[in-house]
Amino acid sequence: MAVEIPSLIKPSKLRARGGLLGECLAEFLGTFVLIAFGCGVVAMAVAALPGSGRAATPTTIFLAAGDWLLITWGWAMAVVFGVYVAGGVSGAHLNPAVTLAMAVRRGFPWAKVLPYWFAQLVGAFTGAALVYLVYHQAIGAYDAAASGPKVNGHTNATFSIFATFPAGYFHGGIWGPLIDQIVGTAFLIMFIVAVIDLRNTAVQANLGPLIIGFIVAAIGMSYGANAGYAINPARDFGPRLFTWSAGWGSLAFPGSVSGVYRDYWWIPIVGPLIGAVIGILVYDLFIGDVLVLRAKDEELPEAGVVRQVETTEE
């Protein structure tokens, strides 16, 4: 329900926020919400639930698939509400990969790409800072109780609240996690453009953000364990910057755990950007171009209907 509200700032000063500045502010706030609730649900699973006595031990996490479902649905809801918050102003990209894809194939101005990326990164950093503010006691309790290698008293488990890392079965290799990020983000972009494409079976009644949240949940369930399904450079890099500044050191930059993986920080940036371009090109090649042709030729049959072509013989 639309409600008329007075502006907090005098109209003469508000006008400057009606353009790119306002869009960047929306991207900042939407990405802030995304990270505050996304990293927040991981903090619940990793540190808060065990530390509060709601798990078998203070360091018990991921005993069953339900723990992973908590995280996938938490991230899904984070996306939903981030998009609802910012969508009416900026389109709610909330992800540099989405911004790049829209610039490549949807006419989004290239001049806005870097400002959007900066706003998304700052929003992600700030969202991570809020999660740490709320959960730092739980994080400290987990790190104190946990055994194993630590950096400045911090564990890789608490680092995982904020940023991603590859599974051990990659043995520190680059290609497995990189391909994972390319594939996951390609699916993300392909599904997003399908959902918002009015020529296709577009979502109605402002349900687009909810369906996009389902997309993120599906990717997390199907492709999440390989490398934490960052599928968003800002989602990983912003919180990674925060953890580096908050004392996680080499776990964040260069992103290394001795004997497990090293120099990982760039993969959740490069992989999603490549995947975004692939995803939107694949959609347009197989679906978008067909819909354009149908729109240009009103005589083409409906989907699934074969039209008989009459011929005359001389």
C-alpha positions as CSV (number, residue, x, y, z in Angstrom):
1,M,0.0,0.0,0.0
2,A,1.5,3.3,-1.1
3,V,1.5,6.0,1.6
4,E,2.4,9.7,1.1
5,I,5.3,10.5,3.4
6,P,7.1,13.8,4.0
7,S,10.8,14.0,3.0
8,L,13.4,14.0,5.8
9,I,15.6,16.4,3.8
10,K,14.5,19.7,2.2
11,P,13.4,19.2,-1.4
12,S,16.2,21.4,-2.7
13,K,18.7,19.1,-1.2
14,L,16.8,16.0,-2.0
15,R,16.9,16.4,-5.7
16,A,20.5,15.4,-5.9
17,R,19.5,12.0,-4.6
18,G,17.0,11.5,-7.3
19,G,19.6,10.3,-9.8
20,L,22.7,8.2,-9.5
21,L,23.4,9.1,-5.9
22,G,20.0,7.8,-4.9
23,E,20.5,4.6,-6.8
24,C,23.9,4.1,-5.1
25,L,22.3,4.7,-1.7
26,A,19.7,2.1,-2.5
27,E,22.3,-0.4,-3.6
28,F,24.2,0.3,-0.4
29,L,21.2,-0.3,1.8
30,G,20.0,-3.3,-0.2
31,T,23.4,-5.0,0.0
32,F,23.7,-4.1,3.6
33,V,20.4,-5.9,4.3
34,L,21.6,-8.9,2.2
35,I,24.8,-9.3,4.2
36,A,23.3,-8.5,7.6
37,F,20.8,-11.3,7.3
38,G,22.9,-13.7,5.1
39,C,26.0,-13.6,7.3
40,G,23.7,-13.3,10.3
41,V,22.2,-16.7,9.6
42,V,25.7,-18.3,9.3
43,A,26.7,-16.7,12.6
44,M,23.6,-18.3,14.1
45,A,24.5,-21.8,12.7
46,V,28.3,-21.6,13.4
47,A,28.6,-19.6,16.7
48,A,25.4,-18.5,18.3
49,L,23.4,-21.8,18.4
50,P,26.4,-23.9,19.7
51,G,27.5,-21.2,22.1
52,S,24.0,-20.6,23.6
53,G,23.7,-24.2,24.6
54,R,21.3,-25.1,21.8
55,A,23.7,-27.6,20.2
56,A,25.4,-30.7,21.6
57,T,28.6,-28.9,22.4
58,P,29.9,-25.3,22.1
59,T,31.6,-26.2,18.8
60,T,29.0,-28.5,17.3
61,I,27.9,-27.4,13.8
62,F,26.7,-29.1,10.6
63,L,25.6,-32.4,12.1
64,A,22.9,-32.9,9.5
65,A,21.6,-31.5,6.2
66,G,19.1,-29.4,8.2
67,D,22.0,-27.2,9.3
68,W,22.8,-26.4,5.7
69,L,19.2,-25.8,4.9
70,L,19.1,-23.2,7.7
71,I,21.8,-21.3,5.9
72,T,20.4,-21.7,2.3
73,W,17.0,-20.5,3.4
74,G,18.5,-17.7,5.5
75,W,20.5,-16.4,2.5
76,A,17.3,-16.8,0.3
77,M,15.3,-14.5,2.7
78,A,18.3,-12.1,2.9
79,V,18.1,-11.7,-0.9
80,V,14.3,-11.4,-0.9
81,F,14.3,-8.5,1.6
82,G,17.4,-6.8,0.1
83,V,15.6,-6.7,-3.2
84,Y,12.4,-5.5,-1.8
85,V,14.2,-2.7,0.0
86,A,16.2,-1.4,-3.0
87,G,14.3,-2.6,-6.0
88,G,12.1,0.5,-6.6
89,V,15.1,2.9,-6.8
90,S,18.1,1.0,-8.2
91,G,16.6,-2.2,-9.6
92,A,18.3,-4.0,-6.6
93,H,21.3,-5.5,-8.3
94,L,23.1,-6.0,-5.0
95,N,25.7,-7.9,-6.8
96,P,28.5,-6.7,-9.2
97,A,27.9,-9.7,-11.4
98,V,24.3,-8.7,-11.9
99,T,25.4,-5.1,-12.7
100,L,27.9,-6.4,-15.2
101,A,25.4,-8.7,-16.9
102,M,22.9,-5.9,-17.2
103,A,25.5,-3.6,-18.7
104,V,26.6,-6.3,-21.2
105,R,23.1,-7.2,-22.5
106,R,20.3,-5.1,-21.0
107,G,21.4,-1.5,-21.7
108,F,22.4,-0.6,-18.2
109,P,24.7,2.4,-18.5
110,W,28.4,1.5,-18.3
111,A,29.0,4.8,-16.5
112,K,27.0,3.5,-13.6
113,V,28.8,0.2,-13.2
114,L,31.7,1.3,-11.0
115,P,29.5,3.5,-8.7
116,Y,27.1,0.6,-8.3
117,W,30.0,-1.8,-7.5
118,F,31.4,0.7,-4.9
119,A,28.0,1.1,-3.2
120,Q,27.6,-2.7,-3.1
121,L,31.0,-3.3,-1.7
122,V,30.6,-0.7,1.0
123,G,27.1,-2.0,1.9
124,A,28.6,-5.5,2.2
125,F,31.4,-4.3,4.4
126,T,29.0,-2.5,6.7
127,G,26.6,-5.4,6.9
128,A,29.5,-7.7,8.0
129,A,30.5,-5.1,10.6
130,L,26.9,-5.2,12.0
131,V,26.9,-9.0,12.2
132,Y,30.2,-8.8,14.1
133,L,28.8,-6.2,16.5
134,V,25.8,-8.4,17.3
135,Y,27.6,-11.7,17.5
136,H,31.2,-10.9,18.5
137,Q,30.7,-12.6,22.0
138,A,29.5,-15.8,20.3
139,I,32.3,-15.7,17.8
140,G,34.8,-15.2,20.6
141,A,33.4,-18.0,22.6
142,Y,33.5,-20.4,19.7
143,D,37.1,-19.5,18.8
144,A,38.2,-19.9,22.4
145,A,36.5,-23.4,22.7
146,A,37.6,-24.7,19.3
147,S,40.8,-26.6,18.8
148,G,43.1,-26.6,15.7
149,P,45.0,-24.0,13.8
150,K,44.2,-20.3,14.6
151,V,45.2,-17.0,13.3
152,N,45.3,-14.2,15.9
153,G,43.0,-16.5,18.0
154,H,40.4,-16.8,15.2
155,T,39.4,-20.1,13.4
156,N,38.5,-20.8,9.9
157,A,35.0,-21.7,11.1
158,T,34.3,-18.2,12.4
159,F,35.8,-16.8,9.3
160,S,33.3,-18.8,7.3
161,I,30.5,-16.6,8.9
162,F,31.6,-13.8,6.7
163,A,33.3,-15.1,3.6
164,T,33.8,-18.3,1.6
165,F,36.4,-20.9,1.1
166,P,36.8,-24.1,-1.0
167,A,36.1,-27.6,0.2
168,G,39.0,-29.8,1.2
169,Y,38.5,-32.3,-1.6
170,F,39.9,-29.7,-4.0
171,H,43.3,-30.0,-2.3
172,G,44.0,-26.3,-2.8
173,G,43.4,-26.5,-6.5
174,I,42.1,-23.4,-8.4
175,W,40.1,-24.8,-11.2
176,G,37.5,-26.7,-9.3
177,P,36.3,-23.7,-7.1
178,L,36.6,-21.3,-10.1
179,I,34.4,-23.5,-12.3
180,D,32.0,-23.8,-9.4
181,Q,31.7,-20.0,-9.1
182,I,31.3,-19.6,-12.9
183,V,28.5,-22.2,-13.1
184,G,26.6,-21.1,-10.0
185,T,26.6,-17.4,-11.1
186,A,25.7,-18.3,-14.7
187,F,22.6,-20.1,-13.3
188,L,21.9,-17.2,-11.1
189,I,21.9,-14.6,-13.9
190,M,20.1,-16.9,-16.3
191,F,17.2,-17.4,-13.8
192,I,17.1,-13.7,-12.8
193,V,16.7,-12.5,-16.4
194,A,14.1,-15.2,-17.1
195,V,12.1,-14.0,-14.0
196,I,12.2,-10.4,-15.0
197,D,11.7,-10.9,-18.8
198,L,8.2,-9.6,-19.5
199,R,8.2,-11.4,-22.8
200,N,8.7,-14.7,-21.0
201,T,6.5,-16.1,-18.2
202,A,7.3,-13.1,-16.0
203,V,6.5,-13.2,-12.3
204,Q,3.4,-11.0,-11.5
205,A,2.2,-9.1,-8.4
206,N,5.6,-8.0,-7.2
207,L,6.6,-11.5,-6.4
208,G,9.9,-11.2,-8.3
209,P,12.1,-10.8,-5.2
210,L,10.6,-13.9,-3.6
211,I,11.3,-16.0,-6.7
212,I,14.9,-14.6,-6.9
213,G,15.3,-15.7,-3.2
214,F,14.2,-19.2,-4.3
215,I,16.8,-19.1,-7.0
216,V,19.6,-18.4,-4.4
217,A,18.2,-21.2,-2.2
218,A,18.2,-23.6,-5.1
219,I,21.8,-22.8,-6.0
220,G,22.9,-23.2,-2.4
221,M,21.2,-26.6,-2.2
222,S,22.6,-27.9,-5.4
223,Y,26.0,-26.2,-5.7
224,G,26.8,-24.7,-2.3
225,A,29.2,-27.1,-0.6
226,N,32.0,-26.8,-3.2
227,A,33.0,-23.3,-2.3
228,G,30.2,-21.7,-0.2
229,Y,28.3,-20.3,-3.3
230,A,29.4,-16.7,-3.0
231,I,28.1,-16.1,-6.6
232,N,28.5,-12.4,-5.8
233,P,31.9,-10.5,-5.6
234,A,30.6,-7.9,-3.1
235,R,29.0,-10.5,-0.9
236,D,32.5,-12.2,-0.5
237,F,34.9,-9.3,-0.9
238,G,33.2,-6.8,1.4
239,P,33.0,-9.1,4.5
240,R,36.4,-10.5,3.6
241,L,37.8,-7.0,3.9
242,F,36.1,-6.6,7.2
243,T,37.4,-9.8,8.7
244,W,40.9,-8.9,7.6
245,S,40.6,-5.6,9.4
246,A,39.1,-7.3,12.4
247,G,42.0,-9.7,13.0
248,W,41.4,-12.8,10.9
249,G,44.6,-12.0,9.0
250,S,45.7,-14.5,6.4
251,L,42.5,-16.4,6.6
252,A,40.9,-13.4,4.8
253,F,43.9,-12.1,2.7
254,P,45.3,-13.8,0.8
255,G,42.8,-16.4,1.9
256,S,45.0,-19.2,3.0
257,V,44.8,-22.2,5.4
258,S,48.0,-24.1,5.6
259,G,47.8,-27.4,3.9
260,V,44.2,-26.8,2.7
261,Y,44.1,-23.8,0.3
262,R,45.9,-20.6,-0.4
263,D,45.5,-17.3,-2.1
264,Y,41.8,-17.9,-2.6
265,W,40.5,-14.3,-2.3
266,W,40.2,-13.6,-6.0
267,I,38.2,-16.6,-7.1
268,P,34.8,-15.4,-5.7
269,I,35.4,-12.2,-7.6
270,V,36.6,-13.4,-11.0
271,G,34.4,-16.5,-11.2
272,P,31.1,-14.7,-10.7
273,L,32.0,-12.0,-13.2
274,I,32.8,-14.6,-15.8
275,G,29.7,-16.6,-15.0
276,A,27.4,-13.5,-15.2
277,V,28.4,-12.8,-18.8
278,I,28.0,-16.5,-19.7
279,G,24.7,-16.8,-18.0
280,I,23.1,-13.8,-19.8
281,L,24.5,-14.8,-23.2
282,V,23.2,-18.3,-22.9
283,Y,19.7,-17.1,-21.9
284,D,19.6,-14.7,-24.8
285,L,20.9,-17.2,-27.3
286,F,18.4,-19.9,-26.4
287,I,15.4,-18.0,-25.1
288,G,15.8,-14.2,-25.5
289,D,16.3,-14.2,-29.2
290,V,13.4,-16.5,-29.7
291,L,11.1,-14.2,-27.7
292,V,12.3,-11.2,-29.7
293,L,11.5,-13.0,-33.0
294,R,8.0,-13.9,-31.7
295,A,7.3,-10.4,-30.7
296,K,8.3,-9.1,-34.1
297,D,6.2,-11.6,-36.0
298,E,2.7,-11.7,-34.7
299,E,1.9,-14.6,-37.0
300,L,4.3,-17.0,-35.3
301,P,2.4,-19.7,-33.4
302,E,2.1,-19.8,-29.6
303,A,4.7,-21.8,-27.7
304,G,4.4,-25.5,-28.4
305,V,1.9,-25.0,-31.3
306,V,3.0,-26.2,-34.8
307,R,1.7,-24.0,-37.6
308,Q,0.8,-25.6,-40.9
309,V,2.4,-24.0,-43.9
310,E,0.4,-24.1,-47.1
311,T,2.3,-24.5,-50.3
312,T,1.2,-24.4,-54.0
313,E,2.7,-26.5,-56.7
314,E,3.3,-25.1,-60.1
